[in-house]
Amino acid sequence: MRNLLSIPRSLLFYAAFYGGSVFFVLGSLALMALWRDGFRAVVRGWGGWHRLCARVLLGIRVELENPVFKPGVLYAIRHEAFFEAIDLPWLFRLPVVFAKAELMSIPGWGLAGRNYGLISVEREAGARALRTMLTEARRLIAEGRPLIIFPEGTRVPHGQRRALQAGFAGIYKLLGLPVIPVAVDSGPLYHRTWKQPGIIRYRFAEEIPPGLKREEIEARVEAAINALNA
């Protein structure tokens, strides 16, 4: 019965969330140049709308274990599904997110994302693009905003591991920020066509200081973000 109900519940979720997202994108574009706080509130509201749709229509609840929210930190988050990516504006206060460059080409959404604080990551770009990316990151961090990265670089199915992208250690070194790894187990419930009810957990690990060697920071972050990946 649970699996059968997941089909109509998922269809309702798609209609409600993505249909509603159109109005959030239009609202953000209308406010972007006129009222910064209103624009940011709409983006946060979009994350809240997603969380509400997941709770009411899918039966997905969210639990936070040892949450720590602070500025001047690089949060390294496990990536299993679109859930955590969409959830970021609601989970954090004004997060600055390293995001795939392809996302910036989405009509309307990409423009709003750039203005909100998404930092475009072009994996094949050279040193000049990296310097530009880090300059933008430092500017936004100076505003007291948290910095978010998915160090695996893409979604990884639950139960699997993938080596961290080489760029993560470089960003960690060049920015000189402490890191808080965050494990998440969204895959079994959300990364499927017919989504399932249950609990998605975020587990915040202990803060890792800046200045570690590449091998150590990668090993510690990889272990921490996979804490729920069983």
N, C-alpha and C positions, 0 to 999 in steps of 0.2 A: 504493500500500500504506500509506504514511504517513497519508493522509487517512482510509482505511478503518479503520485502527487507532485513530484519534482518537475514534471513536464508542464502542467498548467501554471505552477508557481513560477517557473523560470520564464515562461512566455509573458506572464504579467509583469515580471521584473524587467524584462527587456523593453516592453512597451512603456512602462512607467519611467524607468531610469533614463533610457536614451531619448524618449520623447521629451521628458522634462529637461534633459541636458541642452536641448536646442534653445530653450528659453533662458537658461543660465548663460550660455555662450552669447546669445544676443544681448542679454542684460549687461554682461561684462564688457562687450564691445561698445555699448552705448555709454558706459560710465568711465571707460578706460582713460580718456583724455580730459574728462570733466571733474571727476571726483574720485581721487585715489582710494580713500578709505571705503567708499561705497563699492568700488571695483573689487577691492580685496575681500570685502564682505560677501560679495556674490560668489567669488571663487571658493571661499570657505563654505558658503551655503551649498555649493555643488557637491563638495565632499560630504557634507551632512546629509544631503538628499540621497546620495548613494548609500550611506550608512543606514538611513531610515528605510529605504527600499529593500536593502538586504535583510534588515531585521524583520520588517512586517511581511514582506512578500516571500522571502526565501527561508525565513526562520534561522538566520545566521546572527549569532551574537558575538561580540568582541570582548576579550578579556586581556588586560594588561598586567604583566608580571614585572615587578620592580621598575615601574616607569620612572624615567629621569628626563626632564625637559629643561634644557638650558641653552643659551646662546654660545657662540664661539666654539662649537663642537661639530665634528664630522660624524654623522650617524651613518653607519654601514649596515644596510638592511638586506636580509635574504629576500630573493624575488622568486615567488612560485606562481603568482597569478596577477591579473590586472587589479585584483582587489586592493592590495597595499599601495599600488601606484595611484589609484583614484582616491584612496583614503587619506593620503598624505596631507592635503590642506585642512582636513578635519582633525587628524591625529596631532599634528604640530601647528604651532602658531607661526604663520608666514614662512613656511619652509622654502629654502632655496634648493632646487633639485637639479642634479646632473641628469640630463635626459637625452635619449637618442635624437640625432639631428632629423631623422625622418618624421618625428612627431611634429616638428615645427612647420611641416608642409600641409598639415591638416587645415582646411579652410576655416578661418575664424578662430578655431581652438588654438592653432599654433601662434597666431598673433597675440591672443590673450595670454598664452603661456609665457611667451617671451617678456611681455610687459609685467607679468606677475613675478617672474624670477626664475624661470627655467633656464638652465645653462646648456646650450647645445653642445653635444659631444660628437665630434667628427673623428671617428677612429683612425681614418687614414690621413688626417690633416697633419701638417708639419709643426715646427716649433713656434711659428708665428701664431697659429691658431690656438696652440696650447697657452701661450702667454696671454692672449686675449681672453681666453676662458678663465684663467686664474685671476687676471685683473678684475674681471667682472665678479668672480666669487668673492674676492677680498672686499670689493666695494659693498656688496650686499651683506656680508658678514659684519662689516662695520656698523650696519644699521641694527645689529643685535638679533639677526635672524639665524636659525639653525641651518646647517648645510647637510644635504641628504645625498647619498650615493648608493646605487645597487652594484656592489663590487664584482658580482659575477657577470655583469654586463647584459644579461638577458634572463628570461624566465627559465628556471631549472625545475623539472618535475620533482614532486615530493618523493623522497626516498633515494634521490640521486644527488651526487656532488659534482661540482665543476670548479676547476681552478679559477682563482680570481683573475680578473683582467689585469694586465701589467700596468695599465694606467692608474690603478687604484694606489699602489705604493708610491708612484710618482706624485700624485696629488697630495697624498698624506705628507710626503717629505717636503714638497715645495710650499704647502700652506702652513706647515708647522702646527697643526691642530691636534688636540686629543681626539680619540675615536671612541664612540660608544656603539658596539655591535648590537644588532637587534635581530633575533630569530623570529620567524613567522611561519605558521603552518596552514596557509590558506589553500594550498593546492588540492587536497582531497575533497574539499567542499566546493571550491569556486572555479578551479581551472578545468571546466568541463562544460559541455553544452547544457546539460540538465543539472543544475546546481543542487546541492544537498543542504539540508538544515544541519545546524550544529554550532560549535564554538571555534572561532579563529582566535588564536593566541599570539600576542606579541610578547617576547621575553627580552628585556633589556639586560645586557651583560654589564660587567664592571667597566668603568672608563679605562682606556688604554692611553698612556702618556705619549706625547710626540717624541720624535727623535730615535725611534727604534730602527734597527736594520730591516731591510726589506724582507728577509726570510722570517724574521720574528713577527713583524706586524701582520704579514700575510697568514702565517700559521695560527696566530691568536684570533684574528678576525674570522678566518674560515671555520675554526672550531666553534666559535661562539655563535655564528649565524646558523650553524647546522645543529644547534642544541635541540631543536624540535623536529629535526628531519629524520625521524625513525619510521 
